[in-house]
């Protein structure tokens, strides 16, 4: 009976609303997908064909553009060497993976201790985490740039130490998670003689792994796409984001203009993140949920 | 005696563990947040030439604001344009992107035809690099792009517009880009919150013949209020950081400068004055902090958390 009621048809007004919204959704989705397909089509053309008509199908499909891109798409470092697409891939990988490990692990440590232990600074640290998130700081970039330069973090993998901040969105999510985990597991382990670190590593971390994995994936996507940090601080370690931007700037300011090869490059740069998304889309979507900000 | 000593030892170990777990994040916070922000305040009061304590940066800022809108556009110079544009981006985000995302999420939640595909497609701009997105968007708006073709067909214009190269179009195109890419994360946040609404409530509305609009405003919005207020607070937190991807399209030319882009350019490009940029940043932080606090307080008054 209830099932039959559930399938109650839409009213005429609701059906019209559905049709209108569906049309809007469809058109908006087309605007998002069309540029990708357009770039894909043009990535198989010669440069002359692209300039002749960017909407026409290629006469001969230039699959070799996807080979050429590894040779042609490169940017120069301050010491004169060229970093190609593979080098950019490598830089994107170490920056996004190591940065994500450090960020998420640091947040996990702070969130666990604040959620599960009683100590004097507990409420202050929680309040601090919320405060940092909601305070609109504008323009500390000059001071940040100066500090990174003074500490020789610019153009160095040492920049990774800046990713050890344990607060922010990751902290809030993990704090909520640990708050809801039963402490009886830990108590049982303490009775058996386990130390604090052992309880954290062997009991609490495995329990939190789904949340940690989700945050890790979200973090990887964010760092993979981050162009600001590599542009500002890692000129000699161009990632795919910053490298493609620099290549495009050089290309459009009079360098070798091979647009189809550039399109091949941007599509190749997008593949890893789309694959990651395909595998973890549910995880990403289920964990990108915000509750209220208390405090 | 032995038990007390053992307890003391245990407490000491626990304290060491807590310190160890917090130290990395706290050191990072002290250096890269506290020190950077203190340094930023110090820089704001430094004479760019001599480094001596001075109010010259603030004097320059107030002079720039006092002159109103400059006659000639110069992205290197901070002007009222940057403030106006920043507020336009903020308003679009708060009053257009946020409510539209909410409505979009509602219809995805109501399982409109193809909702699973739409949800993934709408989220794509949140996972694809800005560099890629701006490239693709830019080519659509280039002289050979489809938007240009449609625009010329619709307006009957014979001269090809240069969307990101003319003052009358550039800012609008940047706003369009922000809208085009702005729904993804909000939709996921709203959809996540809506998915936690008890089905029985929605079922009751259905049986009572409650329409979409009423359900959206009177039932869904209050039920997901914590998420709604969080999205609004984050929009407000980003008030003076709100900008389009100006670096990729106009580099601040054609009157498209914003506060945050201008500050970035002062650091990234040669010839910038970091001390002046720090002063501009400090000035707008001083406005932004009370603004966010008031908004947060108001949101707390307007809606209340609902337990379900």
Interface residues (C-beta under 8 A of the other chain):
Chain A: X5 X6 X8 X11 X13 X14 X17 X18 X21 X22 X25 X26 X28 X29 X31 X32 X33 X34 X35 X36 X38 X39 X51 X54 X55 X106 X107 X109 X110 X112 X113 X117 X119 X121 X125 X128 X132 X133 X134 X135 X136 X137 X138 X139 X140 X141 X142 X143 X144 X145 X146 X147 X161 X162 X164 X165 X166 X167 X195 X196 X197 X200 X221 X224 X225 X227 X228 X231 X232 X240 X241 X242 X244 X245 X248 X262 X266 X269 X270 X273 X274 X277 X281 X284 X285 X286 X288 X289 X290 X291 X292 X293
Chain B: X13 X14 X15 X17 X18 X21 X22 X24 X25 X27 X28 X29 X31 X32 X33 X35 X36 X37 X39 X40 X42 X43 X104 X107 X112 X113 X114 X117 X118 X119 X120 X121 X122 X123 X124 X125 X127 X128 X129 X130 X131 X132 X135 X136 X137 X139 X140 X144 X145 X146 X180 X185 X188 X189 X191 X192 X193 X203 X206 X207 X209 X211 X212 X225 X226 X227 X229 X230 X231 X233 X236 X237 X238 X239 X240 X241 X247 X248 X259 X260 X263 X264 X266 X267 X268 X274 X275 X277 X278 X280 X281 X282 X284 X285 X288 X289 X291 X292 X296 X305
